[in-house]
């Protein structure tokens, strides 16, 4: 299936069924239109252009994903900050947010050409896009900094395949949607198809950005896919940020609460999702470290969040050393402008706000509390 677009029909049908739970008739109609018209139409477009990519761009046949770097860690543990510092290094290729919804190389090339011509003609289209960007992301910047032209989670390349965690943000029915436990729960055949398609998406991005570059990925949901990533990319390298779960778990739940509230989801649906996210958080912490411990041959670096914020430049140099990367003068210059700040272990959101129990978190993650010396007594 090397140049075929992957589509998860079973999950798509589940998403269609879940739309029926929407109580507001107008929103329900919009959601049916999205799932029954927009998604199939976009998937068909992607399928055709994906198959045509190697015909229009023969170099794709010879492009390989070599020694990719995956930043994996629980959400709110510094993955975005670390990823964007590394993205300043010109040796890396990465995916911009808008590019993630157009996995075909033909689509990306065409849209980049349109933007270049627009710039030559005065940039009118780009100004409109920037205004849209501001409307979409201005309210969320304090929770999660993002933008259409910013590096983002390349797992979103699977969105129109209905195999991406993107859909959990849209529909809080996490008891019926599993985009995370790929290593442990997905059938082997489905897991291999998804990972093969993901690899094809990365190959296309490398042809776009430069085939000699190293792909740089960031996606917290990849915590549940580390074993599969190693099988798909045997020469992969991993960077795992870690942070006190008393801070990350309520912060992540606050982020999801913000996303669901913006989509006018009911309080009962939001609260029902919190227990699942809390349970999966333990796996987010444990699984990547367990898999990497079982694969000592895989280059990896563990980054404590407190080190990252107090000494970003020194921490980044250590990461490069431990995963076997060379740091060029451009990255050294960029890091010189990264100033550390005092790290405080206090957090903004209380555990009680989300029905979390400090003792349960401490018990279930006891080895990591001991390993990283996290504070356990400073809880709201």
PyMOL commands that set and color helices and strands:
alter all, ss='L'
color gray80, all
select helices_A, chain A and resi 9-21+25-56+58-62+79-87+98-101+105-120+124-140+154-161+166-170+182-185+188-209+220-232+245-262+267-294+305-310+312-323+329-336+352-354+358-364+366-372
alter helices_A, ss='H'
color red, helices_A
select strands_A, chain A and resi 69-71+92-93+214-218+237-242+300-304
alter strands_A, ss='S'
color yellow, strands_A
deselect
rebuild
show_as cartoon
